[in-house]
Amino acid sequence: MDKISALLAEAKPLYRQRRKQRRWAAGALCSLICGVWFGATSLMQAQPMSAAQFEAYYAALYESDSYFSYNVAADETVPLNGYGLLEVV
């Protein structure tokens, strides 16, 4: 049992050093990935929407009644009581 304890005591500093190196490497890699991602997104230019595209988008959203039609069948509705809760049959 004393030999195992001595072996563990001898290996403990090496284990801690390797764990510290792995943590440092993981942190450096994460920082590098975040930095590259942030740099790439800041350098990319957003494509502006032209006036014609904006008008078409606006018309599709707000001026067309067919956009807001949900076409719910009567059989698919749930019966509700006067309080808006599910009606128990």
Number of C-alpha atoms within 10 A of each C-alpha: 6 7 8 9 10 11 11 12 11 11 11 11 11 11 12 11 11 11 12 12 12 12 12 12 12 12 12 12 12 12 12 12 12 12 12 12 11 11 11 11 11 10 8 8 8 8 6 8 9 8 9 9 11 12 12 11 12 12 12 13 13 11 12 11 9 11 11 10 8 7 7 8 7 7 7 7 8 9 12 11 9 7 7 8 10 11 11 7 4
